Amino acid sequence: MRKYLPGFTLIELLIVIAILAVLATFFIGNFGGAGAKARDAERKSDLKQYQSSLTSFAGLKKGFYPSWTTGNGVTANVTLCGSLNAVFEPDIVCTNDPKAGAPAYRYQSNGSNGGTIDATLWFVWATLETKEGANTYYWVVCSTGNSGKIINTINLNLTGTCPSGLVQ
């Protein structure tokens, strides 16, 4: 008489492996965008820091901001930070995009351009990494205190006016 040891059959093991594979696929699919969402949160935080720096700058400059009105705006963490750092000690830390590792934040204002300090309106923005369908979104922070995302394009009106259509 042969005595059988307790254990699992091959069929039972294959069923458990299949169930684990389905669950792993589900969890990987849900957490795949977590890194992009975290980097977008960092971008939003960086733009709020620019807002704070610009508010402090205006407090020292009779309510005026650096003026940049050209084309696609200026790279905030290169050109704008030069203007801010000329006023503040110690230097303001201007960050790069968390994924690209390069300047990716943009700044636009009204005024006479070229970094002169005569602007009264501005906005800063960054491209968000997370997408909804094929749409590209930008996060915008404005001198008026408004902030939000806008789809596909920034209204570069060269007046520093906050783009319309911002969505939280």
C-alpha positions as CSV (number, residue, x, y, z in Angstrom):
1,M,0.0,0.0,0.0
2,R,1.3,3.3,-1.1
3,K,1.0,6.3,1.3
4,Y,0.4,9.7,-0.3
5,L,1.9,12.8,1.2
6,P,-0.3,15.9,1.6
7,G,0.4,18.6,-1.0
8,F,-0.9,20.4,-4.0
9,T,-1.5,18.9,-7.4
10,L,0.0,20.4,-10.6
11,I,-3.4,21.7,-11.6
12,E,-3.9,23.5,-8.3
13,L,-0.5,25.1,-8.7
14,L,-1.2,26.2,-12.2
15,I,-4.5,27.8,-11.2
16,V,-2.8,29.8,-8.4
17,I,-0.1,31.0,-10.7
18,A,-2.6,32.1,-13.3
19,I,-4.6,34.0,-10.6
20,L,-1.4,35.7,-9.4
21,A,-0.5,36.7,-13.0
22,V,-3.9,38.3,-13.5
23,L,-3.6,40.2,-10.2
24,A,-0.1,41.3,-11.0
25,T,-1.2,42.7,-14.4
26,F,-4.0,44.6,-12.7
27,F,-1.7,46.2,-10.1
28,I,1.1,47.0,-12.6
29,G,-1.5,48.7,-14.9
30,N,-2.8,50.8,-12.0
31,F,0.6,51.9,-10.7
32,G,2.3,52.4,-14.1
33,G,1.4,56.2,-14.1
34,A,2.4,56.8,-10.5
35,G,5.8,58.1,-11.4
36,A,4.4,60.5,-13.9
37,K,1.8,61.8,-11.4
38,A,4.5,62.3,-8.8
39,R,6.7,64.3,-11.3
40,D,3.6,66.4,-12.3
41,A,3.0,67.1,-8.6
42,E,6.7,68.2,-8.3
43,R,6.2,70.5,-11.4
44,K,3.1,72.1,-9.8
45,S,5.1,72.7,-6.6
46,D,8.0,74.2,-8.5
47,L,5.6,76.6,-10.2
48,K,4.1,77.7,-6.9
49,Q,7.7,78.4,-5.7
50,Y,8.2,80.7,-8.7
51,Q,4.9,82.4,-7.8
52,S,6.2,83.0,-4.2
53,S,9.5,84.3,-5.5
54,L,7.8,86.6,-8.0
55,T,5.5,87.9,-5.3
56,S,8.5,88.7,-3.0
57,F,10.3,90.3,-6.0
58,A,7.4,92.6,-6.6
59,G,7.3,93.5,-3.0
60,L,10.9,94.8,-3.3
61,K,10.3,96.4,-6.7
62,K,7.2,98.6,-6.1
63,G,4.8,96.0,-7.4
64,F,6.7,95.3,-10.7
65,Y,8.0,92.0,-12.2
66,P,10.7,91.2,-14.8
67,S,9.3,91.8,-18.3
68,W,9.5,89.0,-20.9
69,T,7.0,89.1,-23.7
70,T,8.6,87.3,-26.6
71,G,7.3,84.2,-28.4
72,N,7.1,81.1,-26.3
73,G,8.1,82.9,-23.1
74,V,11.5,82.5,-21.5
75,T,13.0,79.6,-19.8
76,A,12.1,80.5,-16.2
77,N,14.9,78.6,-14.5
78,V,17.6,80.3,-16.7
79,T,16.6,83.8,-17.7
80,L,13.9,84.6,-15.0
81,C,16.1,83.2,-12.2
82,G,18.9,85.5,-13.3
83,S,16.5,88.5,-12.8
84,L,15.3,87.1,-9.5
85,N,18.8,86.3,-8.2
86,A,20.0,89.8,-9.0
87,V,17.6,91.0,-6.3
88,F,17.7,88.2,-3.7
89,E,20.5,87.1,-1.4
90,P,21.2,84.2,-1.0
91,D,20.4,83.1,-4.5
92,I,17.0,81.5,-5.3
93,V,17.3,77.9,-6.2
94,C,15.7,77.4,-9.6
95,T,14.9,73.8,-10.4
96,N,15.0,71.8,-13.6
97,D,12.2,69.6,-14.8
98,P,12.1,66.4,-12.7
99,K,12.2,64.0,-15.7
100,A,14.1,65.9,-18.3
101,G,16.7,67.3,-15.9
102,A,16.8,70.4,-18.1
103,P,15.0,73.8,-17.9
104,A,11.4,73.3,-18.8
105,Y,9.4,75.9,-16.9
106,R,8.4,78.9,-18.9
107,Y,7.6,82.5,-18.0
108,Q,5.8,85.3,-19.8
109,S,4.7,88.8,-18.7
110,N,3.6,92.1,-20.0
111,G,5.9,95.2,-20.0
112,S,8.6,96.4,-22.3
113,N,10.5,93.0,-22.6
114,G,14.2,92.1,-22.1
115,G,14.1,91.5,-18.4
116,T,13.3,95.2,-17.5
117,I,11.3,95.5,-14.3
118,D,8.1,97.0,-15.5
119,A,5.6,94.1,-15.8
120,T,2.4,94.1,-13.9
121,L,1.0,90.7,-15.1
122,W,2.7,87.3,-15.6
123,F,2.2,83.6,-15.8
124,V,4.5,80.6,-15.6
125,W,3.8,77.1,-17.0
126,A,5.1,73.6,-17.5
127,T,4.1,70.7,-19.7
128,L,2.4,67.9,-17.7
129,E,3.6,64.4,-18.2
130,T,0.2,62.6,-17.6
131,K,-2.1,62.7,-20.5
132,E,-5.7,62.1,-21.1
133,G,-6.0,60.4,-24.5
134,A,-3.9,62.2,-27.1
135,N,-4.2,65.6,-25.3
136,T,-1.2,67.4,-23.9
137,Y,-1.9,69.5,-20.8
138,Y,0.0,72.4,-19.3
139,W,-0.1,73.5,-15.7
140,V,-0.3,77.3,-15.4
141,V,0.2,79.6,-12.4
142,C,-0.7,83.3,-12.8
143,S,0.0,86.6,-11.1
144,T,-3.7,86.9,-10.4
145,G,-3.5,83.8,-8.1
146,N,-5.3,81.6,-10.6
147,S,-3.8,78.2,-11.4
148,G,-4.9,75.1,-13.3
149,K,-4.4,73.0,-16.3
150,I,-5.1,73.9,-19.9
151,I,-5.3,71.6,-22.9
152,N,-3.0,71.5,-25.9
153,T,-1.8,75.0,-26.1
154,I,-0.9,78.1,-24.1
155,N,-2.5,81.3,-25.2
156,L,0.6,83.3,-25.8
157,N,-0.9,86.7,-26.0
158,L,2.3,88.5,-25.1
159,T,0.4,90.5,-22.5
160,G,1.1,88.3,-19.5
161,T,-2.7,87.9,-19.0
162,C,-3.6,84.6,-17.5
163,P,-4.8,82.1,-20.2
164,S,-8.5,81.5,-20.2
165,G,-10.0,78.0,-19.7
166,L,-7.9,76.9,-16.7
167,V,-9.3,73.7,-15.1
168,Q,-8.4,72.4,-11.7
